[in-house]
Amino acid sequence: MSEFVVAAIQMRSGVSPQANIAVMDELVREAASRGAQYVQTPEMTGAVQRNRAALQQILASEADDPVLAAASALAGELGIHLHIGSTAVAAGNGMAANRGVVFGPDGGLLARYDKIHMFDVDLDNGESWRESALYRPGEVAQSVDIGGARVGMGICYDIRFPNLFRDLALAGAEILTAPAAFTRQTGEAHWHVLQRARAIENGAFVVSAAQGGVHEDGRETYGHSIIVDPWGRVLAEVEGDDPGVVIASLALDDVKAARAKIPNLKNARNYRVDGQQKTAEGVRVA
């Protein structure tokens, strides 16, 4: 495949999975009608709910999750690859997984990825987040073939850990993803530069659908769903935080061209820091 049409869906998910499914359905259909072969939704497509007790009430297993069931049916009906950027699913022992799932054009499940890096931070404006209090972190990096393109899966905070995306690129990923629910504060500061940096470092496309606006649970997310090329140029972006669809046609040969010009994936060397050999434990790439 030399040309691949992709779409990033921007949402403002609320606390009701059924309401969010209806919005997802409308926007995915719009993207498919505009020629998208791969459509990505943002992190926490199913529900943005900061109240842990309330979130626990709507958690379901992957097999019983209504968002994933709707996505599977939609992918099969439209004949597209549909990437649910993430949704919360029950993971046992009172914990959840922040799980991204990719469905194929026949509606079958192609890949799942549980967010590895937990957003445990205290921000200057008083916001405090402890994802690890509810979410069980993933342990396996995941890439998946979709119609001749290799896609590496990340989620939101993962974008700040360049080694994860480097491992995915070394495993063959040509398109890297970080569907997100970035806070407005961190998005205004770092969203664009992080997306472009991961693209440049790896000579890869980056596609990141985002949540945007003020949500029912009170949180505010940055929006600006984005598609970046391997040279770090922004191909398409949702300007602002309103729900919508952004589409770009990716020339996959641009990946080869960028990696030929700047062959840093090949040129990397092992080294020691202060006389000690440093090796990252790393992650397995499935």
Contacts in CASP RR format, 6 or more apart in sequence:
PFRMAT RR
TARGET T0000
AUTHOR 0000-0000-0000
METHOD contacts of the structure
MODEL  1
MSEFVVAAIQMRSGVSPQANIAVMDELVREAASRGAQYVQTPEMTGAVQR
NRAALQQILASEADDPVLAAASALAGELGIHLHIGSTAVAAGNGMAANRG
VVFGPDGGLLARYDKIHMFDVDLDNGESWRESALYRPGEVAQSVDIGGAR
VGMGICYDIRFPNLFRDLALAGAEILTAPAAFTRQTGEAHWHVLQRARAI
ENGAFVVSAAQGGVHEDGRETYGHSIIVDPWGRVLAEVEGDDPGVVIASL
ALDDVKAARAKIPNLKNARNYRVDGQQKTAEGVRVA
1 147 0 8 1.000
1 148 0 8 1.000
1 149 0 8 1.000
1 252 0 8 1.000
2 251 0 8 1.000
2 252 0 8 1.000
2 253 0 8 1.000
3 249 0 8 1.000
3 250 0 8 1.000
3 251 0 8 1.000
3 252 0 8 1.000
4 37 0 8 1.000
4 38 0 8 1.000
4 147 0 8 1.000
4 148 0 8 1.000
4 149 0 8 1.000
4 175 0 8 1.000
4 249 0 8 1.000
4 250 0 8 1.000
4 252 0 8 1.000
5 35 0 8 1.000
5 36 0 8 1.000
5 37 0 8 1.000
5 38 0 8 1.000
5 247 0 8 1.000
5 248 0 8 1.000
5 249 0 8 1.000
5 250 0 8 1.000
6 36 0 8 1.000
6 37 0 8 1.000
6 38 0 8 1.000
6 39 0 8 1.000
6 40 0 8 1.000
6 175 0 8 1.000
6 205 0 8 1.000
6 207 0 8 1.000
6 227 0 8 1.000
6 247 0 8 1.000
6 248 0 8 1.000
6 249 0 8 1.000
6 250 0 8 1.000
7 31 0 8 1.000
7 34 0 8 1.000
7 36 0 8 1.000
7 38 0 8 1.000
7 39 0 8 1.000
7 40 0 8 1.000
7 245 0 8 1.000
7 246 0 8 1.000
7 247 0 8 1.000
8 40 0 8 1.000
8 179 0 8 1.000
8 207 0 8 1.000
8 208 0 8 1.000
8 209 0 8 1.000
8 210 0 8 1.000
8 225 0 8 1.000
8 226 0 8 1.000
8 227 0 8 1.000
8 236 0 8 1.000
8 238 0 8 1.000
8 245 0 8 1.000
8 246 0 8 1.000
9 24 0 8 1.000
9 27 0 8 1.000
9 28 0 8 1.000
9 31 0 8 1.000
9 39 0 8 1.000
9 40 0 8 1.000
9 41 0 8 1.000
9 42 0 8 1.000
9 209 0 8 1.000
9 225 0 8 1.000
9 244 0 8 1.000
9 245 0 8 1.000
10 27 0 8 1.000
10 42 0 8 1.000
10 209 0 8 1.000
10 210 0 8 1.000
10 211 0 8 1.000
10 212 0 8 1.000
10 223 0 8 1.000
10 225 0 8 1.000
10 238 0 8 1.000
10 241 0 8 1.000
10 242 0 8 1.000
10 243 0 8 1.000
10 244 0 8 1.000
10 245 0 8 1.000
10 246 0 8 1.000
11 20 0 8 1.000
11 23 0 8 1.000
11 24 0 8 1.000
11 27 0 8 1.000
11 41 0 8 1.000
11 42 0 8 1.000
11 45 0 8 1.000
11 209 0 8 1.000
11 211 0 8 1.000
11 212 0 8 1.000
11 243 0 8 1.000
11 244 0 8 1.000
12 211 0 8 1.000
12 212 0 8 1.000
12 213 0 8 1.000
12 214 0 8 1.000
12 215 0 8 1.000
12 221 0 8 1.000
12 241 0 8 1.000
12 242 0 8 1.000
12 243 0 8 1.000
13 20 0 8 1.000
13 23 0 8 1.000
13 42 0 8 1.000
13 44 0 8 1.000
13 45 0 8 1.000
13 46 0 8 1.000
13 47 0 8 1.000
13 48 0 8 1.000
13 211 0 8 1.000
13 215 0 8 1.000
14 20 0 8 1.000
14 47 0 8 1.000
14 48 0 8 1.000
14 49 0 8 1.000
14 215 0 8 1.000
14 216 0 8 1.000
14 217 0 8 1.000
15 47 0 8 1.000
15 48 0 8 1.000
15 49 0 8 1.000
15 54 0 8 1.000
15 216 0 8 1.000
15 217 0 8 1.000
16 47 0 8 1.000
17 46 0 8 1.000
17 47 0 8 1.000
17 58 0 8 1.000
17 66 0 8 1.000
17 67 0 8 1.000
18 66 0 8 1.000
20 45 0 8 1.000
20 46 0 8 1.000
20 47 0 8 1.000
20 67 0 8 1.000
21 46 0 8 1.000
21 66 0 8 1.000
21 67 0 8 1.000
21 70 0 8 1.000
23 243 0 8 1.000
24 41 0 8 1.000
24 45 0 8 1.000
24 46 0 8 1.000
24 67 0 8 1.000
24 70 0 8 1.000
24 71 0 8 1.000
24 74 0 8 1.000
25 70 0 8 1.000
25 74 0 8 1.000
27 41 0 8 1.000
27 243 0 8 1.000
27 244 0 8 1.000
27 245 0 8 1.000
28 39 0 8 1.000
28 41 0 8 1.000
28 74 0 8 1.000
28 78 0 8 1.000
28 80 0 8 1.000
28 82 0 8 1.000
29 74 0 8 1.000
29 78 0 8 1.000
30 244 0 8 1.000
30 245 0 8 1.000
31 39 0 8 1.000
31 245 0 8 1.000
31 247 0 8 1.000
32 39 0 8 1.000
32 78 0 8 1.000
32 79 0 8 1.000
32 80 0 8 1.000
34 245 0 8 1.000
34 247 0 8 1.000
35 247 0 8 1.000
36 80 0 8 1.000
36 247 0 8 1.000
37 80 0 8 1.000
37 81 0 8 1.000
37 147 0 8 1.000
38 80 0 8 1.000
38 81 0 8 1.000
38 82 0 8 1.000
38 83 0 8 1.000
38 146 0 8 1.000
38 149 0 8 1.000
38 151 0 8 1.000
38 207 0 8 1.000
39 80 0 8 1.000
39 81 0 8 1.000
39 82 0 8 1.000
39 83 0 8 1.000
40 83 0 8 1.000
40 85 0 8 1.000
40 177 0 8 1.000
40 179 0 8 1.000
40 207 0 8 1.000
40 208 0 8 1.000
40 209 0 8 1.000
41 71 0 8 1.000
41 82 0 8 1.000
41 83 0 8 1.000
41 84 0 8 1.000
41 85 0 8 1.000
41 179 0 8 1.000
41 209 0 8 1.000
42 85 0 8 1.000
42 86 0 8 1.000
42 179 0 8 1.000
42 180 0 8 1.000
42 181 0 8 1.000
42 209 0 8 1.000
42 210 0 8 1.000
42 211 0 8 1.000
42 225 0 8 1.000
43 85 0 8 1.000
43 86 0 8 1.000
43 98 0 8 1.000
43 155 0 8 1.000
43 156 0 8 1.000
43 179 0 8 1.000
43 180 0 8 1.000
43 181 0 8 1.000
43 210 0 8 1.000
43 211 0 8 1.000
44 86 0 8 1.000
44 87 0 8 1.000
44 88 0 8 1.000
44 98 0 8 1.000
44 181 0 8 1.000
44 211 0 8 1.000
45 67 0 8 1.000
45 84 0 8 1.000
45 85 0 8 1.000
45 86 0 8 1.000
45 87 0 8 1.000
46 67 0 8 1.000
46 87 0 8 1.000
46 88 0 8 1.000
47 55 0 8 1.000
47 58 0 8 1.000
47 87 0 8 1.000
47 88 0 8 1.000
48 181 0 8 1.000
48 211 0 8 1.000
48 215 0 8 1.000
48 216 0 8 1.000
48 217 0 8 1.000
48 219 0 8 1.000
48 221 0 8 1.000
49 55 0 8 1.000
49 58 0 8 1.000
49 217 0 8 1.000
50 217 0 8 1.000
50 218 0 8 1.000
50 219 0 8 1.000
51 217 0 8 1.000
52 133 0 8 1.000
52 134 0 8 1.000
55 88 0 8 1.000
55 96 0 8 1.000
55 134 0 8 1.000
56 94 0 8 1.000
56 96 0 8 1.000
59 88 0 8 1.000
59 89 0 8 1.000
59 90 0 8 1.000
59 96 0 8 1.000
60 66 0 8 1.000
60 89 0 8 1.000
60 90 0 8 1.000
61 89 0 8 1.000
61 90 0 8 1.000
62 68 0 8 1.000
62 89 0 8 1.000
62 99 0 8 1.000
62 101 0 8 1.000
62 112 0 8 1.000
65 87 0 8 1.000
65 89 0 8 1.000
67 84 0 8 1.000
67 87 0 8 1.000
68 84 0 8 1.000
68 87 0 8 1.000
68 89 0 8 1.000
68 101 0 8 1.000
71 82 0 8 1.000
71 84 0 8 1.000
71 101 0 8 1.000
71 103 0 8 1.000
72 103 0 8 1.000
72 107 0 8 1.000
72 108 0 8 1.000
72 109 0 8 1.000
73 107 0 8 1.000
74 82 0 8 1.000
75 81 0 8 1.000
75 82 0 8 1.000
75 103 0 8 1.000
75 104 0 8 1.000
75 105 0 8 1.000
75 106 0 8 1.000
75 107 0 8 1.000
75 108 0 8 1.000
76 103 0 8 1.000
76 104 0 8 1.000
76 105 0 8 1.000
76 106 0 8 1.000
76 107 0 8 1.000
76 108 0 8 1.000
78 105 0 8 1.000
79 104 0 8 1.000
79 105 0 8 1.000
79 106 0 8 1.000
79 107 0 8 1.000
80 104 0 8 1.000
80 105 0 8 1.000
81 102 0 8 1.000
81 103 0 8 1.000
81 104 0 8 1.000
81 105 0 8 1.000
81 110 0 8 1.000
81 146 0 8 1.000
81 147 0 8 1.000
82 102 0 8 1.000
82 103 0 8 1.000
82 104 0 8 1.000
82 107 0 8 1.000
83 100 0 8 1.000
83 101 0 8 1.000
83 102 0 8 1.000
83 103 0 8 1.000
83 151 0 8 1.000
83 153 0 8 1.000
83 177 0 8 1.000
83 179 0 8 1.000
84 100 0 8 1.000
84 101 0 8 1.000
84 102 0 8 1.000
84 103 0 8 1.000
85 100 0 8 1.000
85 101 0 8 1.000
85 155 0 8 1.000
85 177 0 8 1.000
85 179 0 8 1.000
85 209 0 8 1.000
86 98 0 8 1.000
86 99 0 8 1.000
86 100 0 8 1.000
86 115 0 8 1.000
86 155 0 8 1.000
86 156 0 8 1.000
86 179 0 8 1.000
87 99 0 8 1.000
87 100 0 8 1.000
87 101 0 8 1.000
88 96 0 8 1.000
88 97 0 8 1.000
88 98 0 8 1.000
88 99 0 8 1.000
88 135 0 8 1.000
89 96 0 8 1.000
89 97 0 8 1.000
89 99 0 8 1.000
90 96 0 8 1.000
90 97 0 8 1.000
91 97 0 8 1.000
91 135 0 8 1.000
91 136 0 8 1.000
95 134 0 8 1.000
95 135 0 8 1.000
95 136 0 8 1.000
96 134 0 8 1.000
96 135 0 8 1.000
96 136 0 8 1.000
97 114 0 8 1.000
97 115 0 8 1.000
97 135 0 8 1.000
97 136 0 8 1.000
97 138 0 8 1.000
98 114 0 8 1.000
98 115 0 8 1.000
98 131 0 8 1.000
98 135 0 8 1.000
98 155 0 8 1.000
99 112 0 8 1.000
99 113 0 8 1.000
99 114 0 8 1.000
99 115 0 8 1.000
100 112 0 8 1.000
100 113 0 8 1.000
100 114 0 8 1.000
100 115 0 8 1.000
100 153 0 8 1.000
100 155 0 8 1.000
100 179 0 8 1.000
101 109 0 8 1.000
101 111 0 8 1.000
101 112 0 8 1.000
101 113 0 8 1.000
102 109 0 8 1.000
102 110 0 8 1.000
102 111 0 8 1.000
102 112 0 8 1.000
102 144 0 8 1.000
102 146 0 8 1.000
102 151 0 8 1.000
102 153 0 8 1.000
103 109 0 8 1.000
103 110 0 8 1.000
104 110 0 8 1.000
104 146 0 8 1.000
110 144 0 8 1.000
110 145 0 8 1.000
110 146 0 8 1.000
111 142 0 8 1.000
111 143 0 8 1.000
111 144 0 8 1.000
111 153 0 8 1.000
111 286 0 8 1.000
112 142 0 8 1.000
113 138 0 8 1.000
113 140 0 8 1.000
113 141 0 8 1.000
113 142 0 8 1.000
113 153 0 8 1.000
113 154 0 8 1.000
113 155 0 8 1.000
114 136 0 8 1.000
114 137 0 8 1.000
114 138 0 8 1.000
114 139 0 8 1.000
114 140 0 8 1.000
115 131 0 8 1.000
115 135 0 8 1.000
115 137 0 8 1.000
115 138 0 8 1.000
115 154 0 8 1.000
115 155 0 8 1.000
115 156 0 8 1.000
115 157 0 8 1.000
115 158 0 8 1.000
116 137 0 8 1.000
116 138 0 8 1.000
116 139 0 8 1.000
116 141 0 8 1.000
116 154 0 8 1.000
116 158 0 8 1.000
116 161 0 8 1.000
116 164 0 8 1.000
116 283 0 8 1.000
117 137 0 8 1.000
117 157 0 8 1.000
117 158 0 8 1.000
117 160 0 8 1.000
117 161 0 8 1.000
117 164 0 8 1.000
118 131 0 8 1.000
118 132 0 8 1.000
118 135 0 8 1.000
118 137 0 8 1.000
118 157 0 8 1.000
119 129 0 8 1.000
119 131 0 8 1.000
119 156 0 8 1.000
119 157 0 8 1.000
120 129 0 8 1.000
120 130 0 8 1.000
120 131 0 8 1.000
120 132 0 8 1.000
121 128 0 8 1.000
121 129 0 8 1.000
122 128 0 8 1.000
123 129 0 8 1.000
123 183 0 8 1.000
123 185 0 8 1.000
123 186 0 8 1.000
124 185 0 8 1.000
125 185 0 8 1.000
127 183 0 8 1.000
127 185 0 8 1.000
131 157 0 8 1.000
139 283 0 8 1.000
139 284 0 8 1.000
140 283 0 8 1.000
140 284 0 8 1.000
140 285 0 8 1.000
140 286 0 8 1.000
141 152 0 8 1.000
141 153 0 8 1.000
141 164 0 8 1.000
141 167 0 8 1.000
141 168 0 8 1.000
141 171 0 8 1.000
141 283 0 8 1.000
141 284 0 8 1.000
141 285 0 8 1.000
141 286 0 8 1.000
142 152 0 8 1.000
142 153 0 8 1.000
142 154 0 8 1.000
142 285 0 8 1.000
142 286 0 8 1.000
143 150 0 8 1.000
143 151 0 8 1.000
143 152 0 8 1.000
143 153 0 8 1.000
143 168 0 8 1.000
143 171 0 8 1.000
143 172 0 8 1.000
143 173 0 8 1.000
143 285 0 8 1.000
143 286 0 8 1.000
144 150 0 8 1.000
144 151 0 8 1.000
144 152 0 8 1.000
144 153 0 8 1.000
145 151 0 8 1.000
149 174 0 8 1.000
149 175 0 8 1.000
149 250 0 8 1.000
149 252 0 8 1.000
150 171 0 8 1.000
150 172 0 8 1.000
150 173 0 8 1.000
150 174 0 8 1.000
150 175 0 8 1.000
151 173 0 8 1.000
151 174 0 8 1.000
151 175 0 8 1.000
151 176 0 8 1.000
151 177 0 8 1.000
152 168 0 8 1.000
152 173 0 8 1.000
152 175 0 8 1.000
152 176 0 8 1.000
152 177 0 8 1.000
153 168 0 8 1.000
153 177 0 8 1.000
154 164 0 8 1.000
154 165 0 8 1.000
154 168 0 8 1.000
154 176 0 8 1.000
154 177 0 8 1.000
154 178 0 8 1.000
154 179 0 8 1.000
155 178 0 8 1.000
155 179 0 8 1.000
155 180 0 8 1.000
156 178 0 8 1.000
156 179 0 8 1.000
156 180 0 8 1.000
156 181 0 8 1.000
156 182 0 8 1.000
158 164 0 8 1.000
158 165 0 8 1.000
158 178 0 8 1.000
159 165 0 8 1.000
159 178 0 8 1.000
159 180 0 8 1.000
159 194 0 8 1.000
159 195 0 8 1.000
159 198 0 8 1.000
159 208 0 8 1.000
160 190 0 8 1.000
160 194 0 8 1.000
162 197 0 8 1.000
162 198 0 8 1.000
162 201 0 8 1.000
163 280 0 8 1.000
163 282 0 8 1.000
164 283 0 8 1.000
165 176 0 8 1.000
165 198 0 8 1.000
165 201 0 8 1.000
165 202 0 8 1.000
165 204 0 8 1.000
166 201 0 8 1.000
166 202 0 8 1.000
166 265 0 8 1.000
167 282 0 8 1.000
167 283 0 8 1.000
167 285 0 8 1.000
168 176 0 8 1.000
168 202 0 8 1.000
168 285 0 8 1.000
169 176 0 8 1.000
169 202 0 8 1.000
169 203 0 8 1.000
169 204 0 8 1.000
169 265 0 8 1.000
170 265 0 8 1.000
171 285 0 8 1.000
173 202 0 8 1.000
173 204 0 8 1.000
174 204 0 8 1.000
174 205 0 8 1.000
174 252 0 8 1.000
174 255 0 8 1.000
175 204 0 8 1.000
175 205 0 8 1.000
175 206 0 8 1.000
175 207 0 8 1.000
175 250 0 8 1.000
176 198 0 8 1.000
176 199 0 8 1.000
176 202 0 8 1.000
176 204 0 8 1.000
176 205 0 8 1.000
176 206 0 8 1.000
176 207 0 8 1.000
177 206 0 8 1.000
177 207 0 8 1.000
177 208 0 8 1.000
178 194 0 8 1.000
178 195 0 8 1.000
178 198 0 8 1.000
178 206 0 8 1.000
178 208 0 8 1.000
179 208 0 8 1.000
179 209 0 8 1.000
179 210 0 8 1.000
180 191 0 8 1.000
180 208 0 8 1.000
180 209 0 8 1.000
180 210 0 8 1.000
180 211 0 8 1.000
180 221 0 8 1.000
181 210 0 8 1.000
181 211 0 8 1.000
181 212 0 8 1.000
181 219 0 8 1.000
181 221 0 8 1.000
182 191 0 8 1.000
182 210 0 8 1.000
182 211 0 8 1.000
182 221 0 8 1.000
182 222 0 8 1.000
182 223 0 8 1.000
183 219 0 8 1.000
183 220 0 8 1.000
183 221 0 8 1.000
183 222 0 8 1.000
184 213 0 8 1.000
184 220 0 8 1.000
184 221 0 8 1.000
184 222 0 8 1.000
184 241 0 8 1.000
186 222 0 8 1.000
187 222 0 8 1.000
187 224 0 8 1.000
188 222 0 8 1.000
191 210 0 8 1.000
191 222 0 8 1.000
191 223 0 8 1.000
191 224 0 8 1.000
191 226 0 8 1.000
192 224 0 8 1.000
192 226 0 8 1.000
192 234 0 8 1.000
195 206 0 8 1.000
195 208 0 8 1.000
195 226 0 8 1.000
195 228 0 8 1.000
196 206 0 8 1.000
196 228 0 8 1.000
196 232 0 8 1.000
196 234 0 8 1.000
198 204 0 8 1.000
198 206 0 8 1.000
199 205 0 8 1.000
199 206 0 8 1.000
199 228 0 8 1.000
199 229 0 8 1.000
199 230 0 8 1.000
199 231 0 8 1.000
199 232 0 8 1.000
200 230 0 8 1.000
200 231 0 8 1.000
200 232 0 8 1.000
201 264 0 8 1.000
202 230 0 8 1.000
202 265 0 8 1.000
203 230 0 8 1.000
203 231 0 8 1.000
203 255 0 8 1.000
203 258 0 8 1.000
203 259 0 8 1.000
203 262 0 8 1.000
203 265 0 8 1.000
204 230 0 8 1.000
204 255 0 8 1.000
204 258 0 8 1.000
205 227 0 8 1.000
205 228 0 8 1.000
205 229 0 8 1.000
205 230 0 8 1.000
205 250 0 8 1.000
205 254 0 8 1.000
205 255 0 8 1.000
206 226 0 8 1.000
206 227 0 8 1.000
206 228 0 8 1.000
207 226 0 8 1.000
207 227 0 8 1.000
207 228 0 8 1.000
208 225 0 8 1.000
208 226 0 8 1.000
208 227 0 8 1.000
209 225 0 8 1.000
210 221 0 8 1.000
210 222 0 8 1.000
210 223 0 8 1.000
210 224 0 8 1.000
210 225 0 8 1.000
210 226 0 8 1.000
210 238 0 8 1.000
211 221 0 8 1.000
211 223 0 8 1.000
212 220 0 8 1.000
212 221 0 8 1.000
212 222 0 8 1.000
212 223 0 8 1.000
212 240 0 8 1.000
212 241 0 8 1.000
212 242 0 8 1.000
212 243 0 8 1.000
213 220 0 8 1.000
213 221 0 8 1.000
213 222 0 8 1.000
213 223 0 8 1.000
213 241 0 8 1.000
213 242 0 8 1.000
214 220 0 8 1.000
215 221 0 8 1.000
221 241 0 8 1.000
222 241 0 8 1.000
223 238 0 8 1.000
223 240 0 8 1.000
223 241 0 8 1.000
224 237 0 8 1.000
224 238 0 8 1.000
224 239 0 8 1.000
224 240 0 8 1.000
224 241 0 8 1.000
225 237 0 8 1.000
225 238 0 8 1.000
225 244 0 8 1.000
225 246 0 8 1.000
226 234 0 8 1.000
226 236 0 8 1.000
226 237 0 8 1.000
226 238 0 8 1.000
226 246 0 8 1.000
227 234 0 8 1.000
227 235 0 8 1.000
227 236 0 8 1.000
227 237 0 8 1.000
227 246 0 8 1.000
227 248 0 8 1.000
227 250 0 8 1.000
228 234 0 8 1.000
228 235 0 8 1.000
229 235 0 8 1.000
229 250 0 8 1.000
229 254 0 8 1.000
230 254 0 8 1.000
230 255 0 8 1.000
230 257 0 8 1.000
230 258 0 8 1.000
230 259 0 8 1.000
231 254 0 8 1.000
231 258 0 8 1.000
235 248 0 8 1.000
235 250 0 8 1.000
236 246 0 8 1.000
236 247 0 8 1.000
236 248 0 8 1.000
237 246 0 8 1.000
238 244 0 8 1.000
238 245 0 8 1.000
238 246 0 8 1.000
259 265 0 8 1.000
259 266 0 8 1.000
270 277 0 8 1.000
270 279 0 8 1.000
271 278 0 8 1.000
272 278 0 8 1.000
END
